[in-house]
């Protein structure tokens, strides 16, 4: 996964204005459209989405990088579809 973190992701999904459960619903819909090996950069905001989106993606078998936080509290995660 380190390789995926060091390059630009194949897809970008901004769910910073969404709330659970829609945060993972939108993430799941995007992952379903992707090919195996593609990466998705997800921008999200809030404690609940930051906990639930990575956990749910991992439960589906995808590889999830550790989140990064910016100064305004927006988190970014990269998910590699398996």
C-alpha atoms as an extended CHARMM CRD file, in Angstrom:
* protein
*
        82  EXT
         1         1  UNK       CA              0.0000000000        0.0000000000        0.0000000000  PROA      1               0.0000000000
         2         2  UNK       CA              2.9260000000        2.3650000000        0.4950000000  PROA      2               0.0000000000
         3         3  UNK       CA              3.2200000000        2.5630000000       -3.2630000000  PROA      3               0.0000000000
         4         4  UNK       CA             -0.4100000000        3.7090000000       -3.5670000000  PROA      4               0.0000000000
         5         5  UNK       CA              0.1630000000        6.3820000000       -0.9250000000  PROA      5               0.0000000000
         6         6  UNK       CA              3.0650000000        7.8600000000       -2.8860000000  PROA      6               0.0000000000
         7         7  UNK       CA              1.2010000000        8.3110000000       -6.1590000000  PROA      7               0.0000000000
         8         8  UNK       CA             -1.9580000000       10.0760000000       -7.1600000000  PROA      8               0.0000000000
         9         9  UNK       CA             -5.0700000000        7.9450000000       -6.6000000000  PROA      9               0.0000000000
        10        10  UNK       CA             -7.1020000000        6.7670000000       -9.5790000000  PROA      10              0.0000000000
        11        11  UNK       CA            -10.3250000000        8.2260000000       -8.1410000000  PROA      11              0.0000000000
        12        12  UNK       CA            -11.2710000000       11.0040000000       -5.7260000000  PROA      12              0.0000000000
        13        13  UNK       CA            -14.3710000000       11.0570000000       -3.5320000000  PROA      13              0.0000000000
        14        14  UNK       CA            -15.2030000000       14.0470000000       -1.3400000000  PROA      14              0.0000000000
        15        15  UNK       CA            -17.7410000000       13.1290000000        1.3340000000  PROA      15              0.0000000000
        16        16  UNK       CA            -16.8790000000       15.9270000000        3.7520000000  PROA      16              0.0000000000
        17        17  UNK       CA            -20.4590000000       17.2510000000        3.7010000000  PROA      17              0.0000000000
        18        18  UNK       CA            -22.0890000000       13.8300000000        4.1710000000  PROA      18              0.0000000000
        19        19  UNK       CA            -22.9930000000       12.0540000000        7.3940000000  PROA      19              0.0000000000
        20        20  UNK       CA            -23.0930000000        8.3720000000        8.2980000000  PROA      20              0.0000000000
        21        21  UNK       CA            -24.3710000000        6.0820000000        6.9350000000  PROA      21              0.0000000000
        22        22  UNK       CA            -24.2230000000        7.9590000000        3.6050000000  PROA      22              0.0000000000
        23        23  UNK       CA            -20.4490000000        8.3420000000        3.9130000000  PROA      23              0.0000000000
        24        24  UNK       CA            -19.8610000000        4.6350000000        3.4450000000  PROA      24              0.0000000000
        25        25  UNK       CA            -22.7820000000        4.1770000000        1.0470000000  PROA      25              0.0000000000
        26        26  UNK       CA            -21.1410000000        6.6550000000       -1.3520000000  PROA      26              0.0000000000
        27        27  UNK       CA            -17.7140000000        5.0720000000       -0.7750000000  PROA      27              0.0000000000
        28        28  UNK       CA            -19.1020000000        1.5910000000       -1.4600000000  PROA      28              0.0000000000
        29        29  UNK       CA            -20.8380000000        2.7300000000       -4.6560000000  PROA      29              0.0000000000
        30        30  UNK       CA            -17.5730000000        4.2040000000       -5.9160000000  PROA      30              0.0000000000
        31        31  UNK       CA            -15.5860000000        1.0810000000       -4.9840000000  PROA      31              0.0000000000
        32        32  UNK       CA            -18.1360000000       -1.0840000000       -6.8200000000  PROA      32              0.0000000000
        33        33  UNK       CA            -17.4420000000        0.8700000000      -10.0440000000  PROA      33              0.0000000000
        34        34  UNK       CA            -13.6600000000        0.4720000000       -9.7510000000  PROA      34              0.0000000000
        35        35  UNK       CA            -11.3720000000       -2.2950000000      -11.0280000000  PROA      35              0.0000000000
        36        36  UNK       CA             -9.2170000000       -4.4310000000       -8.7420000000  PROA      36              0.0000000000
        37        37  UNK       CA             -5.9510000000       -2.5920000000       -8.0230000000  PROA      37              0.0000000000
        38        38  UNK       CA             -7.4580000000        0.8820000000       -8.4930000000  PROA      38              0.0000000000
        39        39  UNK       CA             -7.0660000000        3.3720000000       -5.6570000000  PROA      39              0.0000000000
        40        40  UNK       CA             -9.6210000000        5.7450000000       -4.1970000000  PROA      40              0.0000000000
        41        41  UNK       CA             -8.6980000000        8.9130000000       -2.2980000000  PROA      41              0.0000000000
        42        42  UNK       CA            -11.5330000000        9.6740000000        0.1180000000  PROA      42              0.0000000000
        43        43  UNK       CA            -11.8430000000       13.0640000000        1.8340000000  PROA      43              0.0000000000
        44        44  UNK       CA            -14.0930000000       12.9940000000        4.8960000000  PROA      44              0.0000000000
        45        45  UNK       CA            -14.8390000000       14.9750000000        8.0000000000  PROA      45              0.0000000000
        46        46  UNK       CA            -15.9640000000       13.9950000000       11.4700000000  PROA      46              0.0000000000
        47        47  UNK       CA            -15.1330000000       11.3480000000       14.0090000000  PROA      47              0.0000000000
        48        48  UNK       CA            -17.8240000000        8.8510000000       13.0150000000  PROA      48              0.0000000000
        49        49  UNK       CA            -17.0080000000        8.7290000000        9.2740000000  PROA      49              0.0000000000
        50        50  UNK       CA            -13.2930000000        8.5790000000       10.0670000000  PROA      50              0.0000000000
        51        51  UNK       CA            -13.9330000000        5.4920000000       12.1770000000  PROA      51              0.0000000000
        52        52  UNK       CA            -16.5800000000        3.7880000000       10.0280000000  PROA      52              0.0000000000
        53        53  UNK       CA            -15.4050000000        4.2560000000        6.4390000000  PROA      53              0.0000000000
        54        54  UNK       CA            -11.9420000000        2.6760000000        6.8600000000  PROA      54              0.0000000000
        55        55  UNK       CA            -13.3350000000       -0.1010000000        9.0750000000  PROA      55              0.0000000000
        56        56  UNK       CA            -16.0770000000       -0.9820000000        6.5970000000  PROA      56              0.0000000000
        57        57  UNK       CA            -13.6730000000       -0.9280000000        3.6330000000  PROA      57              0.0000000000
        58        58  UNK       CA            -11.2920000000       -3.2570000000        5.4780000000  PROA      58              0.0000000000
        59        59  UNK       CA            -14.1860000000       -5.6000000000        6.3120000000  PROA      59              0.0000000000
        60        60  UNK       CA            -14.8840000000       -5.8530000000        2.5690000000  PROA      60              0.0000000000
        61        61  UNK       CA            -11.2600000000       -6.9300000000        2.0670000000  PROA      61              0.0000000000
        62        62  UNK       CA             -9.8300000000       -3.7080000000        0.6440000000  PROA      62              0.0000000000
        63        63  UNK       CA             -6.4570000000       -2.2740000000        1.6840000000  PROA      63              0.0000000000
        64        64  UNK       CA             -6.7740000000        0.9950000000        3.6090000000  PROA      64              0.0000000000
        65        65  UNK       CA             -3.9030000000        3.3800000000        4.3160000000  PROA      65              0.0000000000
        66        66  UNK       CA             -3.6530000000        5.2240000000        7.6150000000  PROA      66              0.0000000000
        67        67  UNK       CA             -5.6410000000        8.4650000000        7.5250000000  PROA      67              0.0000000000
        68        68  UNK       CA             -4.0040000000       11.8590000000        7.3210000000  PROA      68              0.0000000000
        69        69  UNK       CA             -5.5320000000       14.9990000000        8.8240000000  PROA      69              0.0000000000
        70        70  UNK       CA             -5.1750000000       18.5400000000        7.5560000000  PROA      70              0.0000000000
        71        71  UNK       CA             -5.3270000000       21.7620000000        9.5880000000  PROA      71              0.0000000000
        72        72  UNK       CA             -9.0900000000       22.2490000000        9.1930000000  PROA      72              0.0000000000
        73        73  UNK       CA             -9.9760000000       18.7430000000       10.4200000000  PROA      73              0.0000000000
        74        74  UNK       CA            -10.5360000000       17.0980000000        7.0570000000  PROA      74              0.0000000000
        75        75  UNK       CA             -9.2040000000       13.5660000000        6.8740000000  PROA      75              0.0000000000
        76        76  UNK       CA             -7.9330000000       11.7470000000        3.8030000000  PROA      76              0.0000000000
        77        77  UNK       CA             -7.6570000000        8.0150000000        3.3160000000  PROA      77              0.0000000000
        78        78  UNK       CA             -6.5400000000        5.9670000000        0.3440000000  PROA      78              0.0000000000
        79        79  UNK       CA             -8.3170000000        2.6970000000       -0.3310000000  PROA      79              0.0000000000
        80        80  UNK       CA             -6.9390000000        0.1310000000       -2.7520000000  PROA      80              0.0000000000
        81        81  UNK       CA             -9.6510000000       -2.0870000000       -4.2150000000  PROA      81              0.0000000000
        82        82  UNK       CA             -8.8330000000       -5.7740000000       -3.9480000000  PROA      82              0.0000000000
